[in-house]
Amino acid sequence: MSAPVSPAPAADPAERVFTWPLVVFLTLVAAVVGQGLLARLRQPDLPGAVRLLGDGDLDGDERRPVLERVRALGAGDSGSFGNWAALLACIDLADAPGHAAATAALGGEPWRHLPSAAEARFLHLGNPLLGNVLAAAVAEGGGDRAAARTRWQQVAAQARMMGKPFPAELAAAALTRLQ
C-alpha cells in the first residue's frame, strides 16, 4: 500500500518574497546598469570628445561617431582649438569639404592659428598621422620649414601605408608649398 499523500503545506502569509538583502542587491544591480547606460548614452562636449579620442581607448566603430561629434562641435567653435579639432577630425574622416571649411575658419593658413600647448595635448585624436599633421603645422608656424617638410613626408608615408588618399593629398600639397 502506498502512503497517503499529504497536502502541500500552506504558504505562510508572513513569508516575503523581497527580503532586505534581496532588495539591497537588486538596487545595487540597477544602479550599476543605470550608470553604464548613462555613460554610454551621454554625449561629451568638445574637450571631452577630444580627450576621449586622444587617450586611444576607442577603436574602429567606436571612433567614428566621436570623430563626427568633434567635427560638428569644432566647426561651430570660434577659437583655434575647436577649428583645429574639426580640421583633424575631417582628415581622419576623409571629409574634404569639412576640412576646407575648418581651414577657412582658421584664416586659410591653419599653422598661423595654432592652439596652445595645453589645448593641443590630445589633438592628435589618438591617430599618429594626425599627430604628425599637427607637428608639421607647429613647425611651419614656428618658421622651421625643414622640420615641417620632414613631418609632412612622414604624413605622406603613413597615408600610403594606411591606404588613406586624402591625407596623402594634403601632404603633397604642403610639400609643394614648402619648397
N, C-alpha and C positions, 0 to 999 in steps of 0.2 A: 504494500500500500504506500501510496505517496503521502508525503507530509502535507498537511493543509497549507495553502499559500496564505501568508499573512498580508494584509493590505499594507501598501506603502505608507510610511509614516507621513503624517500631515506636516506641511511646511509650517515652521514656526513663524507666526506673523511678525515677531520681533527681529527675525533674521534679515539683515540688509544686504543688498547686492553691492552697493557702493560704500565700501568701508573707507575710513580715513586714509589708510596707506594707499589704497587704490586711487582715491580722488587726488591725492598729492602726486602720485606717479603720472596719472593722466594729465594733470595740469602742467607738469614739467615737460612731458612729451609735446603737448600742444604749444607750449612756449618755444621750445626748440624748433619745431616745424614752422611756426609762425615767423620766427626770427629768420630762418632760412629763406622763406618765401619773400619776406620784405627785402632782404639783401639781394635776392635775385631780381626782383621787380623794380627796385629803386634805381633811378637814373642819376648818375653822378653829374656834378657841374663840370665845367671845362677843366679846371685844375685837377679835379678828382679823376676825370676820364684820362687825362694825360698821364697822371701818376699811375693809374691802373694799367695802362698800356706800357708805360716806361718800366715798371717793375718786372716785366717779362713773364707774368703768370698766365697771360691769355694766349691761346694758340688757335690757329685756323678759324673755325666757325665762330669762336668766341670773340676774336679780334674785330671782325668786320663791322658788327653793329656799333662797337665802341669807336672805331675809326670814323664811321659815318656820323656818330654823335659829335666827335671832335670837329669834324668838317663843318657840321651845321652850326655848332655853338661858336666856333672860331671865326666863321665867316661873318657873324653879326657883331664881333668884338671890335672895339675901337682902338685897342692897343696892339703893340707889336707881338705880344705873347700869343694872343688869340689868332691873329692872322698867320703867324708862323706855324702854330699848331695846325691850322686849317691847310696851309700850304703843304706841310709834310704829310698830313693825312691824305691829301689829294694825290701826292706822289705814290703813296702806298696803295691807294685805291685805283690808280691809273686814271684819274679824273682830270683830263687836260683843261676843260672849261673851268672847273673849280680852282685848279692851280693858277690859271690865268687871272681869275678874279682875285685870289689871295695875293698874287704878285702885284696886281694893280692897286689893291688896298694898301700895299707896302710901298707905294710910290713907283712901281716898276723896277725898282732896284732893291730887292729884299735885304741884301748884305749891308745896306746903309741904315736899316731899321731893325737892328738885332735886339732881342730881348736881353734882359740882364742875365748874368751867370746863374743866379739863383732860380730865375724862371726857366732857364734852358736846361736845368738838371735832368728832367725826364722828357725833353722834347724829341729825343731820338725815337720815342714811341715804341721802344722795345725792338727796334729794327736797326742793325748795324749800318745798313745802306743809308738810312735816314740820318743816322749819327754822322756819317761822312758828308752828307749834303750840308748839314748844319755846320760841321767843322770847316768845310770849304767856304761857306758864307762868312764865317767868323774870320778866317784867314784873309779872304778878299776884302772884307770890311776893314780889317786892320792894315791893309796895304801890302800884305805878303802874297804876291802873285804866284811865287814858286810853290808855296805850301798849298795855295788854293788849287793850282794845277794838279799837284800830287793827289789831293783829296778827290778832285773831280775824276782823275784817272782811276782811283780806287772805286768810285761810284760806277764808272763805266764797266770796270771788270766785274764788280758784284752784280750789276744788272745783267751782264752777259751770262754769268754763271747761274743766276736765278731765273733767267728767261723773262726778264721784265723790260720790254722795249721803251716804255715811257721814261723811266729814269735814265736809260741809255741815251735817249734823245736829248734830255736835259743836260747830261754830262757832255755830250758832243757840242751842244750849243755853248756851254760855258767854256769849254776848252778853246773853241774858236774865238770867243770873246776875250779870253785871257792871253791870246798870242800877241 
